[in-house]
């Protein structure tokens, strides 16, 4: 007798969210405008001028043409801002609605 394996709707939703997070990309303009719209841009700019911020992070912020939702830079900045996973998702969802 074989048991059928299935995933619950909650597990399916979690898998879809993880896939969305892994594939979501915003342009640098979209990301920066979303941060401004949500009131975080000044904090991010202060982080970029802080001597303790790694050079790689500063370089990524200055030169990146796009930001991936799960990139180390995004996760580092989100941590510095104290953002939850849900708040990061909201920023990216908003960013994707912005057109230059």
Secondary structure, DSSP 8 states (H G I E B T S, - for coil): --------HHHHHHHHHHHHHHH-EEEHHHHHHHHHHTT-HHHHHHHHH-TTS-HHHHHHHHH-SEEETT-HHHHHHHHHHT--HHHHHHHHHHHTT---
